[in-house]
Amino acid sequence: IFLASQSATSIGVRASGSIETASLIFEVRDSSNTPIDLAHSVDVKFNLVASPGGGEIISPSSVKTNNLGQAKVNITSGTKAGVVQIRAQIDLASVTIISDPVSVAIHGGLPDLNHFSIFPSLVNFPALDQSKSMEVSVRVGDKYSNPVKPGTVVRFKTTGGVIEGSIATDIQGGGSVNLFSGNPNPVHATLGPGFATVTATTVDENHVTISRNAIVLFSGTPNISISPTTFAIANGGSQSFTYTVFDENGNPLGKGTTITVTVEGTSVSAQGQINVELPDTQSPAWTQFSFTVFDTDDSTNAVNPNSVSITVNSTGPNGIGENIIFGTSR
């Protein structure tokens, strides 16, 4: 049993707008490799040996060969994307003859808003003052939760920088474009300077434009402030400090930024948030930190106070920032 012809190698899921049925013609030949005639017609059965389980239909389940020794079967998609394999079989008195399996791909349907997602690779893009790029990805599914048909077009726009215009989805319903830093520098109506809206759009089965948005923070140059700016620690005493690390718009710096507090002086030490690494975040909570400096030797009250310096340093994808303050301890 040989496959003589196949009308399509792929079809769409039910109600996808694509062709939902493929026809396969199998040809039965004799030992001399000649198609059998009507006098030797046989019943050919058809079976699904693999399917995604979405209610696929094979019809007819059995048919007699015609004068060309051929038997035709139709495979109609269900509600799930995947691959079906069809096999033809002849049951004779002494032997069962089967064909090699023939595959037909079932692709997903048209986009559905409930199965449409956008994923920036970073929510904090450390590129406000630099030339950089990062990926923005989408995942698009149909109303049955399957990936949409490959080649579905998704378009992009941004209120900050520049973004590649469109992609055609792959077999998993995904794709990505590059977002580039540059003008215009974003200003969000609610969140303020530095925040951009990236929008992905496509069209659903009702010909309605659907979209998903992602907020991306474009963070810039490091700034560091420390309070208080001067200090005098008593013998055996301590002093608490707060410090902020932020960009020029007051927003947190990018993922991987390391912040280090260094205290130099005689018989002093620091405890608290003196070694910090930032996650990928837009939260202002990751701009404010604190620590305490202690006089560690209370046995002697120095007549002349000792000089102490405190350095807060940040290093990371936004660049380098530093602030130093000076004071005394006894």
Helices and strands as residue ranges (DSSP letters): E 2-6, E 10-12, E 21-27, G 38-40, E 43-50, E 57-59, E 62-64, E 70-76, E 82-91, E 96-98, E 102-107, G 113-115, E 116-120, E 124-125, E 133-140, E 153-158, E 162-163, E 166-168, E 174-180, E 187-188, E 192-193, E 195-203, E 209-218, E 223-227, E 232-233, E 238-246, E 258-264, E 268-272, E 275-277, G 284-287, E 288-295, E 306-316, E 319-329
